[in-house]
C-alpha cells in the first residue's frame, strides 16, 4: 500500500513517522556502515529539513561543528538553525 500523500503549496510530500525517521537517520549516522563523510553530510541535511522534531540529534550535530571539513560544519550549523 502506498503511503498517504499530502498536498501543500503544490508540493507533494510523503507523510512519514517523523520520530521513526529521526531514529533511523541517527542509527545510520552513528553506525559507520557507509562513507562517513557522505553519511554525515546527508544526515545533517535531512535532520535540518525535519526541523524541531529532530531535536534528539542535536548533540550529534553539535559535535559535527568541530569537523575538519567546512561542508560538514556548514551542514551541521544549518541543521541546528
C-alpha positions in Angstrom: 0.0 0.0 0.0 1.3 3.4 -0.9 2.0 6.0 1.9 -0.6 8.8 2.2 0.3 11.7 0.1 -0.2 15.3 1.3 -0.7 18.3 -0.9 0.9 21.5 0.3 1.6 24.6 -1.8 1.7 22.5 -5.0 4.5 20.4 -3.5 3.6 16.7 -2.9 5.3 15.1 0.1 5.0 11.6 1.6 3.8 11.5 5.1 6.3 9.9 7.5 6.5 8.9 11.1 9.0 11.7 12.0 10.3 10.2 15.3 11.0 6.9 13.5 12.7 8.8 10.6 14.9 10.7 13.0 15.8 7.4 14.8 16.7 5.7 11.5 18.8 8.6 10.4 20.6 8.7 13.7 21.3 4.9 13.5 22.9 5.3 10.1 24.7 8.5 11.2 26.3 6.6 14.1 26.7 3.2 12.5 29.7 3.8 10.3 28.3 1.4 7.7 28.6 4.0 4.9 31.1 6.5 3.7 31.3 8.6 6.9 31.6 11.9 5.0 28.6 11.4 2.8 26.5 9.9 5.6 27.2 12.8 7.9 26.6 15.3 5.2 23.3 13.9 4.0 22.1 13.0 7.5 22.7 16.6 8.7 20.8 18.0 5.8 17.9 15.6 6.3 17.7 16.3 10.0 17.8 20.0 9.3 14.8 19.6 7.0 12.9 17.7 9.6 13.3 20.7 12.0 12.4 20.7 15.7 11.3 17.1 15.7 14.9 16.2 15.0 15.9 17.5 18.4 17.2 14.1 19.6 20.0 14.6 17.0 21.2 18.0 18.4 24.1 16.6 20.3 25.4 14.7 17.3 25.0 17.7 15.1 26.8 19.9 17.6 29.8 17.5 17.5 29.9 18.0 13.7 30.6 21.7 14.3 34.2 20.6 15.1 34.6 18.7 11.8 37.7 19.4 9.7 35.6 19.7 6.5 33.8 23.1 6.1 30.9 21.5 4.3 30.2 19.2 7.3 30.4 22.2 9.7 28.0 24.2 7.5 25.5 21.3 7.2 25.5 20.9 10.9 25.2 24.6 11.6 22.3 24.9 9.2 20.6 21.9 10.7 20.9 23.3 14.2 19.5 26.6 13.0 
